Each structure stands twice: as C-alpha cells, then as structure tokens.
Amino acid sequence: MTGASAGIGKATTKRFAENDDKVLLIARQEKRLTRALEEIEASVPGADVEPLALDMADPGSADVLRDRVTSTGLPVSGLLCCAGAVPQSPGTDAGDVEPVLTEWRDAYRSNVLTAVVAVESLVPLMADGGGIVLYSSIAAYRGSGGTGGYGAAKAALHSYVHLLATRLGPRDINVNAVAPGYVAGTDLFGDGLPEAREAMLVRQTALGRAGDPVDIAELGFYLCTRPGGYITSQILQVNGGAHPGA
Ligand SMILES: NC(=O)c1ccc[n+]([C@@H]2O[C@H](COP(=O)([O-])OP(=O)(O)OC[C@H]3O[C@@H](n4cnc5c(N)ncnc54)[C@H](OP(=O)(O)O)[C@@H]3O)[C@@H](O)[C@H]2O)c1
C-alpha cells in the first residue's frame, strides 16, 4: 500500500490488517509511517504490518521495493497505489509559465509516477488472480479549484488502468481505479480547506456530508479481496452523489 501513512491509505491498511493480511506500508516520511504503524497496531492487535520509507516517484525505489517484497517470500495479492498530493497552484494569470510548469510536473510526479514505479516494479511478483487499485479523484472529471495539474494527472491514471487491465487480464489480475470526492480528515489539504470551500463541496453531495477515509477504504479492500471477480478496467467513483460536472 503506497501512501499508507495518512488518510485513505492508512484507513485502507487498517481494513486489510483486520482481515489478517500482511501489509507493507509505504510513504516517504519515516516519523509519520511509525505513527501510522503504532496507531494500526493499537487498534488491530496482532496486525501484520511493516513500514518502508520510500519516495515512490523515484525510479531508484523500484529495486528497493522489489527486494523488500522478494525477501518476504510471498507473492503480492493486492497492490494499492494511494500515494498522491495536490501541488500548490501559482494562482496567477500573469503569464509566468515557469511556476505553472512546476505545478504540473509536481502533480504528475506525485500522482502518476508514484503509481507507475510501484506497479511496474511489482507486476512480476503479483499473484495470478490478484488485484491492483489506483487512486484517482473527482478532480479528473471536473478539475480541482485553481489547480490544473492535479485533475489532469488523475485522469492520466484512467488510461493507465485500462492499459494494465488489458495487459494483466490473461493473468486474472483485476485493475481498477477508485475516484473519491471530497474526503475529510486526511492530510491532503494541509491544515484543511477554507470553510466556504468545504461547505460548498459538502453541499454538492446527495448525502449532505464529506466522505470519511473509511468510506473509501471499503472499496479498495473489496476490489483486492475479490480476485477472479468480473470488475476490471473500471473507474469507480465514491463521492456521496456529488456530480462530477457540478
Ligand atoms: N482526501 C480527498 O478529498 C481525496 C479526494 C480524491 C482523491 N484523493 C486521493 O486519494 C489518495 C489519498 O489521499 P489522502 O487524502 O489520504 O491524502 P494524505 O492524507 O495526504 O495521504 C497521502 C499519502 O501519500 C504519501 N505520499 C505522498 N507522496 C508520496 C511519494 N512520492 N511517495 C510515497 N508516498 C507518498 C504521504 O506520505 P508522505 O508525505 O510521508 O510521503 C501520505 O501517506 C491520493 O492519491 C489523493 O489524491 C483524496
């Protein structure tokens, strides 16, 4: 599980731990990984969870990840690529191209390359009949506030899902994306969204509330624990009824 030290990734890791699955928690910052690990071990006694501090957008992480997984002697039955970030928008129409390019590069690196490095390094170690889940966003359909690169990067994952589903279908490996709407209680927006923006996002849902990381965790768990199922090459939206075009 990449992006396992916070928010949706941490909640999803906990869901697998409750099922007695062995889970490798991957994120960059060791301290946050350790805190997440302690939290999961405290709420799921006997949880079989291990940390691995890696920048998944760094191509050098591929060998480290593969070696670590190989050393367990186990095949990978589920790979969930939850690492992601919303880069700062330059927020200007002054014609200054460089900061906009930086935002787009950062968005692609954090949200696309993290998935590509994880998937391509572990595909040879995947169990036939396993599952891969990538994490998109409602932003892939309607953009996200003032940032252009984030939604575009998430949309790029959709095409990768279709490619992988075709490549890995003969091995009975299902590949799907989960595209959440606004999920509160994560670190994705730093200190949180401005109150007015959060209220607007909640108003746009049919259920009248923000998502919770646990709402999203259930779907990732389902998609990986139903190997051999007929759901593959899909982008599954979990957004409380917030219309992508709203
Ligand atoms: N929260 C929402 O409203 C929402 C909505 C739609 C989609 N999503 C997507 O859902 C996923 C999880 O979001 P979240 O809200 O749970 O975010 P979060 O709380 O900020 O967690 C992001 C996780 O990704 C890790 N990460 C970021 N860059 C990484 C890298 N280069 N290599 C390895 N790990 C990295 C972070 O740890 P380190 O920083 O220590 O690496 C952290 O564990 C993301 O892909 C996000 O785009 C979230």
The ligand as an SDF file (V2000), in Angstrom:
LIG
                    3D

 48 52  0  0  0  0  0  0  0  0999 V2000
   -8.8310   13.4830    0.5520 N   0  0  0  0  0  0  0  0  0  0  0  0
   -9.5510   13.7120   -0.5310 C   0  0  0  0  0  0  0  0  0  0  0  0
  -10.5120   14.5210   -0.5050 O   0  0  0  0  0  0  0  0  0  0  0  0
   -9.2570   12.9770   -1.8180 C   0  0  0  0  0  0  0  0  0  0  0  0
  -10.1830   13.1160   -2.8590 C   0  0  0  0  0  0  0  0  0  0  0  0
   -9.9410   12.4790   -4.0700 C   0  0  0  0  0  0  0  0  0  0  0  0
   -8.7910   11.7120   -4.2340 C   0  0  0  0  0  0  0  0  0  0  0  0
   -7.8940   11.5820   -3.2030 N   0  0  0  0  0  0  0  0  0  0  0  0
   -6.6900   10.7820   -3.4640 C   0  0  0  0  0  0  0  0  0  0  0  0
   -6.6130    9.7260   -2.5360 O   0  0  0  0  0  0  0  0  0  0  0  0
   -5.2530    9.4310   -2.2250 C   0  0  0  0  0  0  0  0  0  0  0  0
   -5.0240    9.5420   -0.7220 C   0  0  0  0  0  0  0  0  0  0  0  0
   -5.3510   10.8710   -0.3300 O   0  0  0  0  0  0  0  0  0  0  0  0
   -5.4230   11.3170    1.2080 P   0  0  0  0  0  0  0  0  0  0  0  0
   -6.4730   12.3650    1.2670 O   0  0  0  0  0  0  0  0  0  0  0  0
   -5.4720   10.1480    2.1000 O   0  0  0  0  0  0  0  0  0  0  0  0
   -4.0080   12.0840    1.3130 O   0  0  0  0  0  0  0  0  0  0  0  0
   -2.9710   12.2410    2.5430 P   0  0  0  0  0  0  0  0  0  0  0  0
   -3.6800   12.1360    3.8440 O   0  0  0  0  0  0  0  0  0  0  0  0
   -2.2230   13.4890    2.2310 O   0  0  0  0  0  0  0  0  0  0  0  0
   -2.0080   10.9790    2.3400 O   0  0  0  0  0  0  0  0  0  0  0  0
   -1.1470   10.9010    1.2390 C   0  0  0  0  0  0  0  0  0  0  0  0
   -0.1680    9.7810    1.4690 C   0  0  0  0  0  0  0  0  0  0  0  0
    0.6870    9.6690    0.3240 O   0  0  0  0  0  0  0  0  0  0  0  0
    2.0460    9.6500    0.7610 C   0  0  0  0  0  0  0  0  0  0  0  0
    2.8700   10.1450   -0.3470 N   0  0  0  0  0  0  0  0  0  0  0  0
    2.7580   11.3270   -0.9970 C   0  0  0  0  0  0  0  0  0  0  0  0
    3.7030   11.4080   -1.9580 N   0  0  0  0  0  0  0  0  0  0  0  0
    4.4100   10.2500   -1.9160 C   0  0  0  0  0  0  0  0  0  0  0  0
    5.5220    9.7470   -2.6310 C   0  0  0  0  0  0  0  0  0  0  0  0
    6.1310   10.4680   -3.6100 N   0  0  0  0  0  0  0  0  0  0  0  0
    5.9910    8.5150   -2.3280 N   0  0  0  0  0  0  0  0  0  0  0  0
    5.4160    7.7900   -1.3440 C   0  0  0  0  0  0  0  0  0  0  0  0
    4.3670    8.2110   -0.6230 N   0  0  0  0  0  0  0  0  0  0  0  0
    3.8750    9.4360   -0.8920 C   0  0  0  0  0  0  0  0  0  0  0  0
    2.0200   10.5370    2.0220 C   0  0  0  0  0  0  0  0  0  0  0  0
    3.1120   10.3290    2.9090 O   0  0  0  0  0  0  0  0  0  0  0  0
    4.4990   11.1470    2.7560 P   0  0  0  0  0  0  0  0  0  0  0  0
    4.1140   12.5810    2.5240 O   0  0  0  0  0  0  0  0  0  0  0  0
    5.2440   10.9020    4.0070 O   0  0  0  0  0  0  0  0  0  0  0  0
    5.1830   10.5330    1.5730 O   0  0  0  0  0  0  0  0  0  0  0  0
    0.7410   10.0000    2.6670 C   0  0  0  0  0  0  0  0  0  0  0  0
    0.9840    8.7520    3.2790 O   0  0  0  0  0  0  0  0  0  0  0  0
   -4.4040   10.4390   -3.0230 C   0  0  0  0  0  0  0  0  0  0  0  0
   -3.9660    9.8310   -4.2120 O   0  0  0  0  0  0  0  0  0  0  0  0
   -5.3940   11.5640   -3.3030 C   0  0  0  0  0  0  0  0  0  0  0  0
   -5.0350   12.2930   -4.4680 O   0  0  0  0  0  0  0  0  0  0  0  0
   -8.1140   12.1940   -1.9970 C   0  0  0  0  0  0  0  0  0  0  0  0
  1  2  1  0
  2  3  2  0
  2  4  1  0
  4  5  1  0
  4 48  2  0
  5  6  2  0
  6  7  1  0
  7  8  2  0
  8  9  1  0
  8 48  1  0
  9 10  1  0
  9 46  1  0
 10 11  1  0
 11 12  1  0
 11 44  1  0
 12 13  1  0
 13 14  1  0
 14 15  2  0
 14 16  1  0
 14 17  1  0
 17 18  1  0
 18 19  2  0
 18 20  1  0
 18 21  1  0
 21 22  1  0
 22 23  1  0
 23 24  1  0
 23 42  1  0
 24 25  1  0
 25 26  1  0
 25 36  1  0
 26 27  1  0
 26 35  1  0
 27 28  2  0
 28 29  1  0
 29 30  1  0
 29 35  2  0
 30 31  1  0
 30 32  2  0
 32 33  1  0
 33 34  2  0
 34 35  1  0
 36 37  1  0
 36 42  1  0
 37 38  1  0
 38 39  2  0
 38 40  1  0
 38 41  1  0
 42 43  1  0
 44 45  1  0
 44 46  1  0
 46 47  1  0
M  CHG  2   8   1  16  -1
M  END
$$$$
